[in-house]
Amino acid sequence: MSVLLIIEDEVIVAAGSVVTPGKVLESDYLYVGNPAKQARPVTERELSFLPMGRRIMCS
């Protein structure tokens, strides 16, 4: 079985971005676009919102 996509911890994918098969999204980065590309490191402030986002998205 092959891995189609790897998303590491602490990754933010912008709304409307398209993550293509075979992509590896590295920790601590923001990804944007179609196809999604690494835009910049995420800030400490943005990282602080991830637990809240997980609760909202996974409930």
N, C-alpha and C positions, 0 to 999 in steps of 0.2 A: 504494500500500500504506500503510495507516495503522499507527501505533505503538500497540500495546495497553498497553504497560507500560514505564516507564523506571526503572531502578534505578541510581543513581549510585554512585560509589566509597564505601567505608567506611560501608556501611549494615548494620545488624543488624535482622533480622526475627525476632521472638520465636516460639518454638515454638507451633504451633496458630493462628498469625495467618493471616488470609485477605487476600491482596492482590488487589484487584479491578481489572478492566480499566480502562485510562485513567489509572491512578495514576502519579504521579511521586514516587519515594522519594528525598529529598534526602540528600546526603552528610552524614556525621557525626551521624546521628540513629538512635534506636531506634524501631521501629514495632511496635505491639502491637494485638491485638484482631481482631474480626470485624464490620466490615471493619477492616483495619489502619489505624491512625492514628499520627501522629507523637507519641511520648510524651515524649522528652527527648533532649538531646544525649548521645552516647556519651562515656564517659570515656577518658582516655589509656590506662588499664589495659585497658579492654575492647578498644580499638583494637589493643593489643599482641597480643591473642589471635587476631585475624583471619587472619594468615598461617598459623597452625597449623590453624585451622578449614578454610581452603581446602585445605590438604594432605590433611586427613582426608576431607573431603567429595568431593574430586576425584580420589581414588586408587581 
